[in-house]
């Protein structure tokens, strides 16, 4: 760095430029030479400490910002220091421009970044971090060889002065994962610059571990020599008959660890061989019986009985020693569909592969990976806290997300994990397992992959049981009601469209949001009863509107279980005939994920509904991962763009690309494209410009009761003449 600076100051043309004070030439030469030596900052300083030129773009004439460095340079004709400039850390070198006496000073700054930290690490074999601190601000990591998480921990330690205390060697006393040394590089009291050098304890202790291994090897050799000597002595002084008698007593007591040896080639030797054969046969049969009782035959993992026994033992030890313990319950999502679609042999291969992957993640000898039954696994982690167990669960989720190739079939599997820990959540085995089980079902409900037991889950479980009982009475007690959200065409249309949405007015809970009871109904299978109730009332209302002179078409949502209901088309035919409702007035909206659960049966049912004359729409299009694969096979008439893309349409260019592509795709396939989630006029106008056919959202109207829908239908021609009006009026909901 000093050589690079002095090389420039020794250049005759540069010194002449400095002497003449030609600012333009000085700035140009300044910048060119800085690029040649990879300098990030170049400053030319007058003798009165004002800046003549600077590559950072600051106006000349202001004071040199580092007077303390300048003072050091005055004595030795050069200075090197770590400085903070505009919030960034630089290595700064100051040398004089001589002609032959000093006519100016040159300051060259090199950016301190992660590349420099990595160079220092290669030289020192230490983790290197350089941090700065200014009054009134937090510590800032300028360069480091640490990961982002480790940097955050180091900044927090510096902020709270946790590594301020040092020993006689200037090593920090804080922390048990690494030896840390903090070097103060500051020149000013109001700005701190420190270098933090760290060496992991694993590296520092490696020589001692090597010594320990050598000592263990020496001890092992000594033990082996002792055993050999003992065997030699026993062979000479022992009595073969007494040995056989001792072996017989051990076999009778169930101890098969010692096998009789054939010492002599006589009758006693033959008897020893017979004893050994008998012992091996008994041991083999008992091992087989034990495996059948405590091992899963398919995966070879411990079964529920063995897992429960090990859990009891681990809990007893944990209670005595005051050590933590964690339990993970793992349930595979959509495993039943793998069995139903690809067959049970593929399902068995899947379970074996899952077992192998779990064992690859959980490798400690004290841990236990078990299969409790079906697609449910359990993992026992003694001496592991909740935080460490969460990290293990995250690793398991990542491992299981990797695709599996089973006899030519590529299978994606996901898991739901529930976590409970002792003593935080429970200290008894049954309660600990129950907590993990409830947490696992909470994971399935929220679709988050992992959930740690929380006391509020207990209340939620009680509420779920109560909700299950109440939900079965909701239809019979006439607690459900339908509201209708309008869908408005961006082109002139003589017919109106609404989407039927179910609401549950509970007698004591009040209005229960659909987000709470619809997923629960899908899990319990009661969604079929609710769907049939919705279809019955929606079809009847559609027929009533038509007979009253309102040309209103009604859309109805179908779940995955509804698509698997083979009786649904026949039920709809009877209902349409009874209410005198035309099939083309009814539309069914299906989510992409619902089709994926059982594609064959779902597509067959959709084809039957389309054959009746009903219109079909793909709801929340764009959120699934196999949309195009099924879209070309489905008899659909409409695509509904998911509101996640529509809500950010005006601000996010990526959302606009997705929406435009979906509209073009739908039009090229001859489909009507509907955008849901329209919340403002700018989104509406953008959708109109992109060629969207219909819109739905609060900007158009909130869900309306039946009476308000009729009023909306009467006024819609005047209120929603969208082809000529840029700012539509809102329809107030009641």
C-alpha positions, 0 to 999 in steps of 0.5 A: 500500500505504501509502495503504491502511494509513493509510486504515484507521488514520485511521478514527475507529471503528477508532482507538476500537476500538484504544484500547479494546483490544476484541480481537473488534472489532479482529479483525473490522475488521482482516479486513474492511479487509484484504479490501477492499484485497486484503491477505493478512496484517493485524497490529495491534501494541501499543506493546510489540511484542506482537500485538493481532490478526492475520488469519493465525489466530495467538493474540494476545499473541505478539511481532511477528515482524519487529523489524527492520522495526519499528525502521525504522518508528520513525524515519520513522513508516512502513516497507516491507519484503520479509519471509518469514512462515510460509515465504511472501514478503510485502510488509509495510507498517507505519504507526502508529495515532495518537490523536493519539499512537501507540497501536498499529501496523498491519502490512499484508502483500501476498502476493508471487506470480506475478501480482505478478511478471507486473506487474513484467515488464510494467513492466520488460520483464524476467524477474522472480523473487523467491527466499527462503533461510533457514539450513539450507534450500534456496532457494525461488522465491516468485514468478517469470515463468519457466517451471517448468523455468527456475525449477528451473535458477535455484534450482539456480544460486542453491543453488550460488552460480553467479551470485554473482560480478558485474561492475561493473554488478552483473550476474551473470557466470554464464550465456550465455543471459540478462543477470542482475542480483541485488538483495538485499532482505534485512533479516535475516542469517538470511533472504535475500530476493533479486530476480533480474532477467533479460533474454534475450541475444536481446533485448539483442543485437537492436540490434546484429543490426539494425545487422549487417543494415543493414551486410549490406544495404549490402554487398549493394547494393555488390556488386550495383552492382559486378556491374552495372558489370562486366557493362556493361564486359564487354558493351562490350569482350567478344567474343561468339565467345569467350564462346560458346567458353568456354560450350562448354568449360564444358558439355563439362566438366559445368558448366551454371551459365553460359548463353550470351546472345543479344547480336546478332540475327544468326547468332552470336545464333542460335548462342547460343540453340542453345547455351542450348537444348542446355545446358538440355536436358542440365541437365534430364536430368542433374538428373532422373538425379540425383534418381532416384539420390539422391532418394526418388520418393514423398516427394522426400526424400534416399534412403539413398544420399544420406543415407549420403554426407551422413553421411560428409561430416558425420562427416569435418567433425565429426572435424576440428572436434571438433563433435558429431553425432547421427543419428535413425532413425524407424520408423512403428508399424503402418504395414503395417496402414494399407496392408493396411486402407486400401490402398497409395494411403492409405499413400503419402499417409501417408508424404508427410504424415510427410515434411512433418511431419518437415521442419516440425520439422527446419528447419536448412539443415545438417540432412538428413531422408531416407527410407531405404525403406518406413516408415523415415526417418532424420535427420542433425543436425550439430553437435547433442548428445545432449540437443538431439537428444532434444529434437528427437526428442520434438518429432517424436513429438509432431508425429507423434501428431497425427491425419492425415486422408487422403481422409476417413480419420482415421489415428493413427500412432506412431513408434519412434525410435533415437538415436546420437551421435558421438563418444559412441557411434561415429565411423564411419557404419556403426557409428553407423547400427547403434547407432541401429538397435539403439536403435530396436528397443529402443524398439519392445521397450519401447514407450517412443517414444525410446531412446538407444544404450547399450552394454548394448543390444549385449549385449541384441542378442546375447542376442536372437539367442541367445534366438531360436535357443533359443526355436525349440528350446524346444518340440522339447526339451520345455523349456516347461511350463504352470502354472495360476492359479485363478479363484474365483467370488464366488458358489457354483459347482460348477465351477472355473476356471483360467488356463493360463500358459506357463513356459520352463525354459531348460537354462542360463539357468534360468527365463526370465520370460514377459515376456522371451520372449513379446513376442519370440516375438510379434515373430518370429512364433514365438508361433503355435508356442508357442500351439499347444503351449499349446492342445494341452497345456491341452486334454489336461490339461482332458480329463484333469481332467474324466475324473478327476472334477475339473470344471475349465475352462481359459482360454488366452491368444491373441495378435494373430498367433494371431487372424490364424491362419485354421487355428486353429479347424480345429486346435482342432476336431481337438484337441478331438475327439482328446482328447474335450474339450468346447468349452465347457470351454475359454475364450480370452482376448484383449487389446483391442490384439490385435483392433485389429491386423487387426479384420476377420480377428480378429472372423471367427476369434473368431466361428468359435471361439464357434460351436464352443462355446468361451467368449471373454474380453476380457483387460486390459479398460479399457487399450485406446482402442476397447473399446466400438467392438469389444465390441458386435461381439464374441461374448464371454462375459467381461470381465477388468478390468485389474489396474492398476485393481484393485490401487488399488481400495481407495485410489483413488476413480477406480479404483473408479469405473472398476471399478464402471462396467465391472461394470455395463457387463458385466452389462448386456451379459450378460457375466461380469466377472472382476477380476484382480490381487486382492492383499488381503482388502479388495480382495476385499470391495470387489469383492464389494460391487460385484457382481463375478462372479469374482476372480483374484490372489495373494490367491486363489492363485499359479500352481500346477503340475498336482498342486497344482491337483487338491489346490486343486480338492478343497479349494476348497469348504471353503477358498473358501466366499466367500459366507459367509467374509469372510477366505479362506485362501490356497492355498500354491503349490509 
